[in-house]
Amino acid sequence: MSKMLSSWKEIAHFFGKGVRTVQRWEKTLDLPIHRPPGAPSNVVLARTSDLEEWMHRGSVSRTELEGAPSTGSVVGLSALEREVTRLASLNGVASERVDSDASTEERVASLTGVVSKVNEKLASGAAVHRAA
């Protein structure tokens, strides 16, 4: 049976995170939060079954699942590209610049390749440290 959570604190506790983190997830990752009609904006409800389903489907927003365009995901992908580029730079890994007009799949594939290179470099560095 699904339990109903009735505050940001309860929702945050469910995930083992802070309140501000789960509030950010609602805005950026489409965390399934419900607000009763006519209630103040700070009144929130969430079913644990909805939260578990959200966790298992990953960070794909509900609008992407329904096929509608999601500008938030494009903004999120651009931010991810910046972070991956920064991570690559910090670790001395060259990252290919992908045209922002490229498809989402091409952009994600490029990011995946860069992250793999960083992981390989970090793994080989760990092996060197263990051998020393």
Secondary structure by P-SEA (a helix, b strand, c coil): cbbbbccaaaaaaaacccaaaaaaaaacccccccccccccccbbbbbaaaaaaaaaacccccccccccccaaaaaaaaaaaaaaaaaaaaacbbbbbccccccaaaaaaaaaaaaaaaaaaaaaaaaaaaac
